[in-house]
Amino acid sequence: MSPTGSLIPADAPFSAEQEAWLAGFIAGIAAAGRRETAAGDAPTATVDVLFGTQTGSAEFLAGEVVAGARTRGLGGTATELDAITPEQLAGMSHLLIVTSTYGEGEMPDNAGLFWEALQAEGAPQLEGLRYAVLGLGDRGYDEFCQAAKLIDTRLEQLGATRLLDRVDCDVDFEEPAAAWTAAVLDRLVAETGATPAGTPAAAGSGAPSAAAPAARSAWNKRNPYRSRLAVNRLLSSPDSAKEIRHYELALGDSGMTYAAGDALAVVPVNDGALVGELLAHLGASGDEEVDGRPLAEVLRTGREIRTPSKELVADLVERAPSSELAAVVAHGDRSDLDSWLWGRDVLDVLRDAGPSAPGLDELLPFLRPLQARQYSISSSPLAHPDHIHLTVASVRYGTGQRRYEGVASTFLADRIGDHAEHPDVGVYVQPNASFSVPTDDDAPMVMIGPGTGIAPFRGFLHERAARGATGRNWLFFGDQHRQTDFVYEDELTQLGEQGVLTRLDLAFSRDQAEKIYVQTRMREQARELYGWLEDGAYLYVCGDASRMAKDVEAALLGVIAEQRGRGDDDAAQYLADLRRAKRYVRDVY
């Protein structure tokens, strides 16, 4: 089978476009087959569950929806949005969509093509479709759950009928998502007359049935594993403008498993010094009781005090209309507000508001829950089954009266260990099935990851080495200076000598007068890069979403257009076909 699990052989003489078209054609036949019922033990009704995900949460929830549907006698499968066309939607009867929102209101990477097709002028009418949408998001962003809102509205415009009103979940999504799942599945059972397997239709007390949970790790957001930090090593030079560290976290007897390409969620603890400053400003001792716990502990382990919430900003503007913050907000320019807030923490904005700032009791509701931070895993379980490796840049900035530190990055760097403030750290794996090493060990890989974006690709290379994979591997890596920022240099050199790393192209932006970035190297090697794509290469990008990933995609489109000579529209279609074939995937943040 091909790397994507397709029935098309990996060495079939097809271009990327032809292979993607055939894969879609076969997937359409398979999807239609899944909706056919067989005599005997077939489900009495079928629901299609689609997901759009950036980090894996929506995919996991979609799996739970399917598991719950099956316990109720409903057939169903979970499929990513980009695998489905509007024409296929027109053939469905019941549809459930679970989607996150990426960046500032954008579709996640595996939903962009679906959305483009759905909003096109020629999209079919969907009068026969009944649907419901669940959104995952973060209220800290202006475009909260925007992807879910857009899809929900567009389906209605095309004539589809809601089974249930859309539910938009904040970062603590588990409970509202479970409630939505139970409600929408019970509605489907009532509409279709589905019967749980082995249960007569007339039986039962009428009480709502609970969705059967999908298989999951024992370690999660609500129950993180307490891991020992076995290695904390500085990778960048002490002379570097950056502080990049290599961590190894022991899995002990946890039974925790992971895959190359997954992320590790780290549960941080706020810096005690910052907590102390905030308490002093509020005139509190820290011993005050909040929900049965001392206030100081609540601020250290339970509340976000580094980044002011939107709700707090709005309250401060109302309370202190003459403050600097209020003046910035009055301009009405979101970018100006973002610039003003950048680097400032809760203590800064409280001081800016002066005596009008809220007191302790009024402030606490505006402090959002402290969230785990996710980092791309930089190891392979085949090479390191008992440890998970991370590659993290420590965030430290500020001059003058105040110095600032990143919540989780400096928690790892400074405050965990045998002789540190905390002996261990809470962690859990966040699977990312869409960002993984090709199953075909002969398939070529192109990896683009400047800075700490190298993290998953170190894991990919170790994975391929452990598997004895024969596919060629090409890495584009860069940072500011070769002498101080070339992390894992010895390791990459060794992988090259072993034949695992076929090619390494470096871009150190500030080692010469003209800045050179990874996208510069891509354009320089346009002919060979396109040749790798034509040979069936999988292309991966990891790193900053706001600038690097967009610049890399622009360069990639330019390379394709130049080499094919068929214009920009053709290049965009070629890249879209790579996305559909899962040969162009990104892990961006």
C-alpha positions as CSV (number, residue, x, y, z in Angstrom):
1,M,0.0,0.0,0.0
2,S,1.0,3.6,-0.5
3,P,2.1,5.8,2.4
4,T,-1.4,7.2,2.8
5,G,-2.9,3.8,3.1
6,S,-4.3,4.1,-0.5
7,L,-4.9,1.1,-2.8
8,I,-2.7,2.9,-5.3
9,P,0.8,1.3,-5.4
10,A,3.6,3.6,-4.3
11,D,5.5,3.0,-7.6
12,A,2.5,3.5,-9.9
13,P,3.3,5.8,-12.8
14,F,1.0,8.7,-11.8
15,S,1.7,12.3,-11.2
16,A,0.7,13.8,-7.9
17,E,-2.5,15.2,-9.4
18,Q,-3.5,11.9,-10.9
19,E,-2.7,10.0,-7.7
20,A,-4.7,12.5,-5.6
21,W,-7.7,12.2,-8.1
22,L,-7.6,8.4,-8.0
23,A,-7.3,8.4,-4.2
24,G,-10.3,10.7,-3.9
25,F,-12.3,8.5,-6.4
26,I,-11.5,5.4,-4.4
27,A,-12.3,7.1,-1.1
28,G,-15.7,8.2,-2.5
29,I,-16.5,4.6,-3.5
30,A,-15.4,3.4,0.0
31,A,-17.5,6.1,1.7
32,A,-20.5,5.1,-0.3
33,G,-19.9,1.5,0.6
34,R,-19.8,2.4,4.3
35,R,-23.2,3.9,4.0
36,E,-24.8,0.8,2.6
37,T,-26.4,-1.5,5.1
38,A,-26.0,-5.2,5.1
39,A,-28.6,-7.8,6.2
40,G,-28.5,-9.1,9.8
41,D,-26.2,-7.2,12.1
42,A,-26.0,-3.9,10.2
43,P,-26.8,-0.7,12.0
44,T,-30.3,0.6,11.5
45,A,-29.0,4.1,10.5
46,T,-25.7,5.8,9.7
47,V,-24.2,9.1,10.7
48,D,-21.2,10.7,9.0
49,V,-18.7,12.4,11.4
50,L,-16.2,14.8,10.0
51,F,-13.5,16.6,11.8
52,G,-11.1,19.5,11.2
53,T,-8.1,19.5,13.6
54,Q,-4.7,21.2,14.1
55,T,-3.4,19.4,17.2
56,G,-5.6,16.3,17.3
57,S,-8.3,17.2,19.9
58,A,-11.1,17.5,17.3
59,E,-10.0,14.1,15.7
60,F,-10.1,12.5,19.2
61,L,-13.6,13.9,19.9
62,A,-14.8,12.7,16.5
63,G,-13.7,9.2,17.4
64,E,-15.6,9.4,20.7
65,V,-18.7,10.5,18.8
66,V,-18.4,7.5,16.5
67,A,-18.0,5.2,19.5
68,G,-21.0,6.7,21.2
69,A,-23.0,6.3,17.9
70,R,-22.2,2.6,17.7
71,T,-23.4,1.9,21.2
72,R,-26.7,3.4,20.2
73,G,-27.1,1.2,17.1
74,L,-25.9,3.9,14.7
75,G,-23.2,3.2,12.1
76,G,-20.6,5.8,11.6
77,T,-17.0,6.6,10.7
78,A,-14.8,9.6,11.4
79,T,-13.3,11.3,8.4
80,E,-11.3,14.6,8.0
81,L,-13.1,17.4,6.3
82,D,-10.7,17.7,3.4
83,A,-11.4,14.1,2.4
84,I,-15.0,15.1,1.6
85,T,-16.4,17.1,-1.3
86,P,-19.7,19.1,-1.2
87,E,-21.1,16.6,-3.8
88,Q,-20.5,13.8,-1.2
89,L,-22.3,15.9,1.4
90,A,-25.3,16.0,-0.9
91,G,-25.5,12.2,-0.6
92,M,-25.5,12.1,3.2
93,S,-28.5,12.2,5.4
94,H,-27.1,12.9,8.9
95,L,-23.8,14.8,9.5
96,L,-21.9,15.7,12.6
97,I,-18.9,18.1,12.4
98,V,-16.3,18.7,15.0
99,T,-13.7,21.4,14.2
100,S,-11.2,23.5,15.9
101,T,-10.1,27.0,14.7
102,Y,-6.5,27.8,13.8
103,G,-4.8,31.1,14.2
104,E,-7.0,34.1,14.0
105,G,-10.2,32.5,12.8
106,E,-8.7,30.3,10.1
107,M,-9.7,26.8,9.1
108,P,-7.4,24.1,10.5
109,D,-5.0,22.6,7.9
110,N,-7.1,19.6,7.1
111,A,-10.3,21.6,6.5
112,G,-9.1,24.4,4.2
113,L,-9.9,22.6,0.9
114,F,-13.3,21.5,2.2
115,W,-14.1,25.1,3.1
116,E,-13.0,26.5,-0.2
117,A,-15.2,24.0,-2.1
118,L,-18.2,24.6,0.3
119,Q,-18.2,28.3,-0.2
120,A,-17.8,28.2,-3.9
121,E,-20.6,29.4,-6.1
122,G,-21.3,26.0,-7.6
123,A,-21.7,24.2,-4.3
124,P,-24.8,21.9,-4.4
125,Q,-27.9,22.4,-2.4
126,L,-28.1,20.3,0.7
127,E,-31.9,20.2,1.5
128,G,-31.8,16.5,2.5
129,L,-29.0,16.9,5.0
130,R,-29.5,17.2,8.8
131,Y,-26.5,18.3,10.7
132,A,-24.9,19.6,13.9
133,V,-21.6,21.3,14.6
134,L,-19.3,21.3,17.6
135,G,-16.6,24.0,17.7
136,L,-13.3,23.9,19.7
137,G,-11.5,27.2,20.4
138,D,-10.0,29.7,22.8
139,R,-12.0,32.7,24.0
140,G,-8.7,34.5,24.3
141,Y,-8.8,35.0,20.5
142,D,-11.1,37.5,18.8
143,E,-12.3,34.9,16.3
144,F,-13.4,32.4,18.8
145,C,-14.6,29.1,17.1
146,Q,-14.8,31.0,13.8
147,A,-14.2,27.9,11.7
148,A,-17.2,26.2,13.3
149,K,-19.4,29.3,12.9
150,L,-18.5,29.6,9.3
151,I,-19.3,26.0,8.4
152,D,-22.5,26.0,10.5
153,T,-23.8,29.1,8.7
154,R,-22.8,27.9,5.2
155,L,-24.5,24.5,5.6
156,E,-27.7,26.4,6.6
157,Q,-27.3,28.7,3.6
158,L,-27.1,25.6,1.3
159,G,-30.4,24.3,2.7
160,A,-29.3,21.8,5.3
161,T,-31.3,21.6,8.6
162,R,-29.8,21.7,12.1
163,L,-30.3,18.7,14.3
164,L,-29.1,20.8,17.3
165,D,-27.7,24.3,17.8
166,R,-24.0,24.6,17.5
167,V,-21.9,24.5,20.7
168,D,-18.7,26.5,20.9
169,C,-16.2,25.1,23.5
170,D,-13.5,27.0,25.2
171,V,-10.1,25.4,26.1
172,D,-11.8,23.3,28.8
173,F,-13.9,21.5,26.3
174,E,-14.4,18.1,27.8
175,E,-17.7,18.6,29.6
176,P,-19.6,20.7,27.0
177,A,-18.3,18.4,24.2
178,A,-19.6,15.3,26.1
179,A,-23.0,17.0,26.7
180,W,-23.2,17.9,23.0
181,T,-22.3,14.4,21.9
182,A,-24.9,12.8,24.2
183,A,-27.6,15.3,23.1
184,V,-27.0,15.0,19.4
185,L,-26.8,11.2,19.4
186,D,-30.0,10.9,21.4
187,R,-31.7,13.2,18.9
188,L,-30.4,10.9,16.1
189,V,-31.7,7.8,17.8
190,A,-35.1,9.4,18.2
191,E,-35.2,10.5,14.6
192,T,-34.0,7.2,13.0
193,G,-35.3,4.6,15.4
194,A,-31.9,3.1,15.8
195,T,-31.6,0.3,18.3
196,P,-28.5,-0.5,20.4
197,A,-26.9,-3.8,19.4
198,G,-28.6,-6.7,21.1
199,T,-31.4,-4.6,22.5
200,P,-35.1,-4.9,21.4
201,A,-36.5,-1.7,20.1
202,A,-39.2,-1.6,22.7
203,A,-36.9,-2.2,25.6
204,G,-35.4,0.3,27.9
205,S,-36.5,2.8,30.5
206,G,-36.3,5.9,28.3
207,A,-33.3,7.2,30.2
208,P,-30.6,8.7,27.9
209,S,-27.7,6.4,27.1
210,A,-24.2,7.4,27.7
211,A,-21.6,7.5,24.9
212,A,-19.0,4.7,25.2
213,P,-15.6,6.4,25.5
214,A,-13.0,5.7,22.9
215,A,-9.8,4.0,24.0
216,R,-7.6,6.6,25.6
217,S,-4.5,7.0,27.7
218,A,-4.9,7.0,31.5
219,W,-2.9,10.2,31.4
220,N,-4.7,13.4,30.2
221,K,-5.5,17.0,31.0
222,R,-7.4,16.1,34.2
223,N,-4.9,13.4,35.2
224,P,-1.4,14.2,34.0
225,Y,1.5,11.8,34.6
226,R,4.1,13.1,37.1
227,S,7.3,12.7,35.0
228,R,10.9,13.1,36.2
229,L,13.1,15.4,34.2
230,A,16.1,13.2,33.4
231,V,18.0,15.6,31.1
232,N,18.1,19.4,30.9
233,R,20.8,20.4,28.4
234,L,21.6,23.7,26.8
235,L,21.8,23.2,23.0
236,S,22.5,26.8,21.8
237,S,25.8,28.5,22.6
238,P,25.9,30.7,25.8
239,D,26.8,33.5,23.3
240,S,23.5,33.0,21.4
241,A,20.7,35.5,21.5
242,K,18.5,32.5,22.2
243,E,18.4,29.8,24.9
244,I,17.4,26.5,23.3
245,R,17.3,23.5,25.6
246,H,17.0,19.7,25.1
247,Y,14.9,17.9,27.7
248,E,14.3,14.2,28.3
249,L,11.3,13.3,30.4
250,A,11.2,9.8,31.9
251,L,8.0,7.7,31.4
252,G,8.8,5.3,34.2
253,D,6.1,2.7,34.7
254,S,3.4,5.0,33.3
255,G,2.6,2.8,30.3
256,M,2.4,6.0,28.3
257,T,3.0,5.6,24.6
258,Y,3.7,8.1,21.8
259,A,4.5,8.4,18.2
260,A,7.0,10.5,16.3
261,G,5.1,13.7,15.4
262,D,2.9,13.8,18.5
263,A,3.0,16.6,21.0
264,L,3.6,16.6,24.7
265,A,1.5,18.8,26.9
266,V,3.4,20.2,29.8
267,V,1.4,21.4,32.9
268,P,3.3,24.4,34.1
269,V,3.4,26.2,37.5
270,N,3.6,30.0,37.6
271,D,6.8,31.6,38.9
272,G,6.6,32.1,42.7
273,A,8.3,35.5,42.4
274,L,5.7,36.8,40.0
275,V,2.9,35.4,42.2
276,G,4.5,37.2,45.2
277,E,4.6,40.5,43.2
278,L,1.0,40.2,42.3
279,L,-0.1,39.4,45.8
280,A,1.9,42.4,47.1
281,H,0.2,44.7,44.6
282,L,-3.2,43.4,45.7
283,G,-2.4,43.7,49.3
284,A,-3.0,40.0,49.9
285,S,-1.0,37.6,52.0
286,G,-1.7,34.5,49.9
287,D,-3.3,32.7,52.7
288,E,-6.8,33.8,51.8
289,E,-9.0,30.8,50.9
290,V,-10.3,30.4,47.4
291,D,-12.4,27.4,46.7
292,G,-10.9,25.6,49.7
293,R,-7.3,26.4,48.7
294,P,-4.8,29.1,49.7
295,L,-4.8,32.0,47.2
296,A,-1.1,31.7,46.6
297,E,-1.5,28.1,45.5
298,V,-4.4,29.0,43.2
299,L,-2.4,31.7,41.5
300,R,0.7,29.4,41.1
301,T,-1.1,26.4,39.7
302,G,-4.6,27.4,38.6
303,R,-4.7,30.8,37.0
304,E,-3.1,32.5,34.0
305,I,-1.3,35.6,35.3
306,R,1.1,36.1,32.4
307,T,-1.3,37.0,29.6
308,P,-4.2,39.4,30.4
309,S,-7.6,38.0,29.3
310,K,-9.8,40.0,26.9
311,E,-12.3,40.3,29.7
312,L,-9.8,41.8,32.0
313,V,-8.7,44.3,29.4
314,A,-12.3,45.4,28.7
315,D,-13.0,45.8,32.4
316,L,-9.8,47.9,32.9
317,V,-10.7,50.2,30.0
318,E,-14.1,50.8,31.6
319,R,-12.7,51.4,35.0
320,A,-9.8,53.6,34.0
321,P,-10.8,55.5,30.8
322,S,-7.8,57.8,31.2
323,S,-5.2,55.0,31.3
324,E,-2.7,54.3,28.6
325,L,-4.5,51.0,27.8
326,A,-7.8,52.9,27.3
327,A,-6.1,55.3,25.0
328,V,-4.8,52.5,22.8
329,V,-8.2,50.7,22.7
330,A,-9.9,54.0,21.8
331,H,-7.9,54.1,18.5
332,G,-9.8,51.0,17.4
333,D,-6.8,49.4,15.8
334,R,-6.4,45.7,16.9
335,S,-2.8,45.6,15.8
336,D,-2.0,48.6,18.0
337,L,-3.6,46.9,21.0
338,D,-1.7,43.7,20.3
339,S,1.5,45.6,20.1
340,W,0.8,47.4,23.4
341,L,-0.1,44.2,25.2
342,W,2.8,42.2,23.8
343,G,5.1,41.3,26.7
344,R,2.9,42.8,29.3
345,D,1.4,40.6,32.1
346,V,-1.5,41.0,34.4
347,L,0.5,43.0,36.9
348,D,1.5,45.5,34.3
349,V,-2.1,46.2,33.2
350,L,-3.3,46.5,36.8
351,R,-0.5,49.0,37.5
352,D,-1.5,50.9,34.4
353,A,-5.1,51.2,35.6
354,G,-3.9,52.7,38.9
355,P,-6.3,53.0,41.8
356,S,-9.2,52.2,39.5
357,A,-7.9,48.6,39.1
358,P,-10.1,45.8,40.5
359,G,-9.4,44.3,43.9
360,L,-8.8,40.7,44.6
361,D,-12.4,39.4,44.6
362,E,-13.2,41.3,41.4
363,L,-10.0,40.3,39.7
364,L,-10.1,36.5,40.1
365,P,-13.1,35.9,37.7
366,F,-11.0,37.7,35.0
367,L,-8.0,35.3,35.4
368,R,-8.4,32.4,32.9
369,P,-7.5,28.8,33.9
370,L,-3.8,28.1,33.6
371,Q,-3.4,25.8,30.5
372,A,-0.9,23.2,29.6
373,R,1.6,24.2,26.9
374,Q,2.1,21.8,24.0
375,Y,5.5,21.0,22.5
376,S,6.4,18.9,19.5
377,I,8.1,15.7,20.6
378,S,11.6,15.5,19.3
379,S,12.2,11.8,19.7
380,S,11.0,8.4,18.4
381,P,9.6,5.7,20.6
382,L,11.6,3.1,18.6
383,A,14.8,4.8,19.6
384,H,13.7,6.1,23.0
385,P,10.7,4.1,24.3
386,D,11.2,5.1,28.0
387,H,11.7,8.8,27.5
388,I,10.1,11.7,25.6
389,H,12.5,14.4,24.3
390,L,11.6,18.1,23.8
391,T,13.4,20.9,22.1
392,V,12.3,24.2,23.7
393,A,13.4,27.8,23.5
394,S,13.3,29.5,26.9
395,V,11.4,32.8,26.7
396,R,13.2,35.6,28.6
397,Y,12.9,39.3,27.9
398,G,12.6,42.7,29.4
399,T,14.9,45.4,30.5
400,G,15.0,48.1,33.2
401,Q,12.7,47.5,36.2
402,R,11.2,44.2,35.1
403,R,12.3,41.0,33.6
404,Y,9.8,38.6,32.1
405,E,9.9,34.8,31.6
406,G,7.7,32.3,29.6
407,V,5.4,30.3,31.9
408,A,6.3,26.8,30.8
409,S,9.6,27.2,29.1
410,T,11.4,28.6,32.2
411,F,9.4,26.2,34.4
412,L,11.2,23.5,32.5
413,A,14.5,25.3,32.4
414,D,14.7,26.5,36.0
415,R,12.2,25.1,38.4
416,I,12.1,21.3,37.8
417,G,14.6,18.7,39.1
418,D,16.0,16.9,42.1
419,H,17.4,20.1,43.6
420,A,14.8,22.6,42.1
421,E,11.6,24.0,43.3
422,H,9.5,21.1,41.8
423,P,10.8,17.4,41.7
424,D,8.6,16.5,38.7
425,V,6.2,17.8,36.1
426,G,2.7,16.9,34.9
427,V,2.6,15.7,31.3
428,Y,0.4,13.9,28.8
429,V,0.6,13.1,25.1
430,Q,-1.4,14.9,22.5
431,P,-1.6,12.6,19.5
432,N,-1.2,14.1,16.0
433,A,-2.0,11.3,13.6
434,S,-1.9,13.6,10.6
435,F,1.7,14.6,11.2
436,S,3.6,11.4,11.1
437,V,6.4,9.5,9.2
438,P,5.2,7.9,6.0
439,T,4.3,4.2,6.4
440,D,6.1,3.5,3.2
441,D,9.8,3.3,4.2
442,D,10.9,3.9,0.6
443,A,9.0,7.2,0.3
444,P,11.2,10.4,0.2
445,M,10.7,13.0,2.9
446,V,11.4,16.8,2.8
447,M,11.4,18.5,6.2
448,I,11.4,22.3,6.7
449,G,12.0,23.3,10.3
450,P,14.0,26.4,11.3
451,G,14.8,27.0,15.0
452,T,12.9,24.8,17.4
453,G,10.9,23.7,14.3
454,I,13.5,21.0,14.0
455,A,12.0,19.1,16.9
456,P,9.6,16.7,15.2
457,F,12.1,16.1,12.4
458,R,14.8,14.9,14.8
459,G,12.2,12.3,15.9
460,F,11.3,11.5,12.2
461,L,15.0,10.8,11.4
462,H,15.4,8.6,14.5
463,E,12.3,6.8,13.6
464,R,13.5,6.1,10.0
465,A,16.9,5.0,11.3
466,A,15.3,2.6,13.7
467,R,13.1,1.2,11.0
468,G,15.9,0.8,8.5
469,A,13.9,2.9,6.1
470,T,15.5,3.4,2.7
471,G,13.6,6.5,1.6
472,R,15.7,9.7,1.1
473,N,15.5,12.4,3.7
474,W,16.1,16.1,3.1
475,L,16.1,18.7,5.9
476,F,16.0,22.5,5.6
477,F,17.2,24.0,8.8
478,G,18.3,27.4,9.9
479,D,18.4,30.1,12.6
480,Q,20.4,33.3,13.2
481,H,24.0,32.3,13.5
482,R,25.7,29.0,12.6
483,Q,28.3,29.3,15.4
484,T,25.8,29.8,18.2
485,D,22.5,28.4,16.9
486,F,23.2,25.2,15.0
487,V,21.4,22.9,17.4
488,Y,22.0,19.1,17.1
489,E,24.9,19.8,14.7
490,D,26.9,16.7,15.8
491,E,23.8,14.5,15.7
492,L,22.8,15.7,12.2
493,T,26.3,15.2,10.9
494,Q,26.3,11.6,12.2
495,L,22.9,10.9,10.7
496,G,24.3,12.2,7.4
497,E,27.3,9.9,7.7
498,Q,25.0,7.0,8.4
499,G,23.0,7.7,5.2
500,V,19.8,8.5,7.1
501,L,19.9,12.2,6.4
502,T,20.4,12.4,2.6
503,R,20.6,16.1,2.3
504,L,20.9,19.1,4.7
505,D,20.4,22.6,3.5
506,L,21.2,25.3,6.0
507,A,20.1,28.9,6.3
508,F,21.6,31.1,9.0
509,S,20.0,34.5,8.4
510,R,22.5,36.8,10.1
511,D,25.8,35.4,9.0
512,Q,25.9,37.6,6.0
513,A,24.7,41.1,4.9
514,E,21.7,39.7,3.0
515,K,19.4,37.6,5.2
516,I,19.0,34.0,4.1
517,Y,16.1,31.9,5.3
518,V,14.9,28.4,4.6
519,Q,12.6,29.6,1.9
520,T,15.6,31.2,0.2
521,R,17.3,27.8,0.0
522,M,14.0,26.2,-1.3
523,R,14.0,28.7,-4.2
524,E,17.7,28.0,-4.9
525,Q,17.0,24.3,-5.1
526,A,13.7,24.6,-6.9
527,R,14.5,22.1,-9.6
528,E,15.6,19.4,-7.3
529,L,12.8,20.1,-4.7
530,Y,10.2,19.8,-7.4
531,G,11.9,16.6,-8.6
532,W,11.5,15.1,-5.1
533,L,7.8,16.0,-5.1
534,E,7.4,14.3,-8.5
535,D,9.1,11.3,-7.1
536,G,6.4,11.0,-4.4
537,A,8.1,12.9,-1.5
538,Y,6.2,13.9,1.6
539,L,6.7,17.5,2.5
540,Y,6.5,18.6,6.2
541,V,6.7,22.1,7.7
542,C,7.1,22.9,11.4
543,G,7.5,26.2,13.2
544,D,6.0,29.7,13.5
545,A,2.6,30.0,11.8
546,S,2.3,33.8,11.5
547,R,5.4,34.4,9.3
548,M,7.6,31.4,8.6
549,A,4.9,28.9,7.5
550,K,3.3,31.5,5.2
551,D,6.6,32.5,3.7
552,V,7.5,28.8,3.1
553,E,4.2,28.1,1.4
554,A,4.6,31.1,-0.8
555,A,8.1,29.9,-1.8
556,L,6.7,26.4,-2.4
557,L,4.0,27.7,-4.7
558,G,6.7,29.8,-6.5
559,V,8.8,26.7,-6.9
560,I,6.0,24.6,-8.3
561,A,4.8,27.4,-10.7
562,E,8.3,28.0,-12.0
563,Q,9.1,24.3,-12.6
564,R,5.7,23.4,-14.1
565,G,5.4,26.6,-16.1
566,R,1.6,26.5,-16.0
567,G,0.8,29.5,-13.9
568,D,-0.3,30.3,-10.3
569,D,-3.6,28.5,-10.5
570,D,-2.0,25.3,-11.6
571,A,0.6,25.6,-8.8
572,A,-2.2,26.1,-6.2
573,Q,-4.1,23.1,-7.5
574,Y,-0.9,21.0,-7.4
575,L,-0.3,21.9,-3.8
576,A,-4.0,21.2,-2.9
577,D,-3.6,17.8,-4.4
578,L,-0.5,17.2,-2.2
579,R,-2.7,18.2,0.8
580,R,-5.4,15.8,-0.2
581,A,-2.9,13.0,-0.6
582,K,-1.4,13.8,2.9
583,R,1.9,14.6,1.3
584,Y,2.0,18.3,2.4
585,V,1.3,18.6,6.1
586,R,2.2,21.2,8.8
587,D,2.7,21.4,12.5
588,V,2.6,25.2,13.0
589,Y,1.9,27.3,16.1
